[in-house]
């Protein structure tokens, strides 16, 4: 696989207060496409970042309607993957993807 195809399955890292507390437990959170699955994600992350993945949890966030300034706005849903790494390993998100 080429590097461009490897990066297609990872859209962006999710950096929130909750995801930074998960990093203490060797976990990293990424936003992924709706078509991705655990096996492909595991292979791609191991090849890109040169780490060992022990577990992947995928959460699907539903789209929802919201009122903003008196208008009805639809917020798109997405998938996020919580990746657990082998003990002692980490991914540096400040270098960029």
C-alpha positions in Angstrom: 0.0 0.0 0.0 1.1 3.5 -0.7 1.3 6.1 2.0 -1.6 8.1 0.5 -3.9 5.1 0.8 -2.8 4.6 4.4 -3.7 8.1 5.4 -7.2 7.8 3.7 -8.5 5.9 6.7 -7.5 8.5 9.3 -9.2 11.9 8.9 -7.9 13.7 12.0 -6.9 13.3 15.6 -9.5 14.3 18.2 -7.9 16.5 20.9 -10.3 17.1 23.7 -10.0 17.1 27.5 -11.4 13.5 27.5 -9.0 12.3 24.9 -6.0 13.8 26.6 -7.0 11.9 29.8 -7.2 8.7 27.8 -3.6 9.3 26.6 -2.4 8.4 30.1 -3.8 4.9 29.5 -1.9 4.5 26.2 -5.1 5.4 24.1 -5.3 7.7 21.1 -8.6 9.0 19.5 -9.0 9.6 15.8 -11.8 10.7 13.5 -12.2 8.0 10.8 -14.5 7.6 7.7 -17.8 5.8 8.0 -16.6 3.0 5.8 -13.6 2.0 7.9 -13.3 -1.1 10.0 -11.1 -2.3 12.8 -8.8 -4.6 10.8 -7.9 -2.0 8.2 -7.4 0.7 10.9 -5.1 -1.6 12.8 -2.9 -2.3 9.8 -2.8 1.3 8.7 -1.9 2.7 12.1 0.8 0.1 12.7 2.4 0.9 9.3 2.1 4.8 9.6 3.2 5.3 13.2 5.3 2.1 13.8 3.5 1.1 17.0 1.7 -2.1 18.2 -2.1 -1.8 18.4 -3.7 -4.0 21.1 -7.3 -3.0 20.8 -9.6 -0.7 18.8 -13.0 0.6 19.8 -15.2 2.3 17.2 -18.0 4.7 18.2 -20.5 6.1 15.7 -21.7 9.6 16.5 -25.2 10.1 15.1 -26.1 13.2 13.1 -28.6 15.5 14.8 -30.7 18.6 14.2 -30.0 21.8 16.2 -31.5 25.3 16.3 -28.9 28.0 15.8 -30.0 31.7 15.5 -33.6 30.6 14.8 -32.7 28.3 12.0 -32.7 24.5 11.9 -29.1 23.2 11.2 -28.1 19.6 10.7 -24.9 18.5 12.3 -23.2 15.7 10.4 -22.4 12.4 12.2 -19.0 10.7 12.1 -17.1 7.7 13.4 -14.3 7.9 16.0 -11.8 5.2 16.9 -10.2 4.8 20.3 -6.9 3.0 19.7 -5.2 1.3 22.6 -1.4 0.9 22.1 1.0 -1.5 23.7 2.3 -0.4 27.1 5.2 2.0 26.8 4.3 3.2 23.3 2.7 6.5 22.2 1.8 8.5 19.2 3.0 12.2 19.0 0.0 14.1 17.6 1.9 17.4 17.5 3.9 16.3 14.5 0.8 16.2 12.4 -0.7 13.5 10.2 
